[in-house]
Amino acid sequence: PATLTPHLSLGQSDRGKALQRLVGSIEAMWAPLEFVVSQVHVVAHYDGTAWTTNDVSSLLDASGAGLGVLYGVFAAAPNAVWAVGHTGVSALIVHYDGEKWSSQPLATATPQVLRAVWGFSTDKLWAVGDAGVIRVFDGTQWIADKTPTGAALSSVHGLAAHDVWAVGAGGVAIHWNGTTWTNANAGLSGALFSVRVDIAAPPPVMDAGM
């Protein structure tokens, strides 16, 4: 496999600000669906040749207070990308249609931070975050889903619309079976930061911080 690793250069004032999430595998870094979100209100896209950046400050910080942050991003297609985070006041979900970024409506506002997003299709996606908050996209809006935990959720991933996992603080792991979310003991006490489900190895792989 190729070993190309693209480099992203941010401005002088951006140095030291962490990049929050990279979508895609290391083996396919040159694929056109590579998006990164950062603490500096920037979404970066790698098109196979170069990085381009979009400033989404106006969506994150309508008040101009500089409190908004994006934490997670998921790309289903070049014109179907979602990023999640917080405005400093309430949860935020933004969408890229191939030309511009815009806010997407939440059926009901929530003060919790959204930290990760993943989807099985462009009309079936989940966003998770603090206090166990779960939002599901029904093709029109993001509605609240009943959660079995109050723990902060940091990652979500799955194999199908009826097989989705989310993990988070205190070793919590929850599973969606197409009808309900249920607790699934991960056997760990430390925070779980990431989960990935591979079709070749059905048990989910969880990244733990002890």
Secondary structure, 3 states (H helix, E strand, C coil): CCCCCCCCCCCHHHCCCCEEEECCCHHHCCCCCEEEEECCCEEEEECCCCEEEEECHHHHCCCCCCCCEEEEEEEEECCEEEEEEECCCCEEEEEECCCCEEECCECCCCCCCEEEEEEEECCEEEEEEHHHCEEEECCCCEEECCCCCCCCEEEEEEEECCEEEEEEHHHCEEEECCCCEEECCCCCCCEEEEEEEECCEEEEEEEEEC
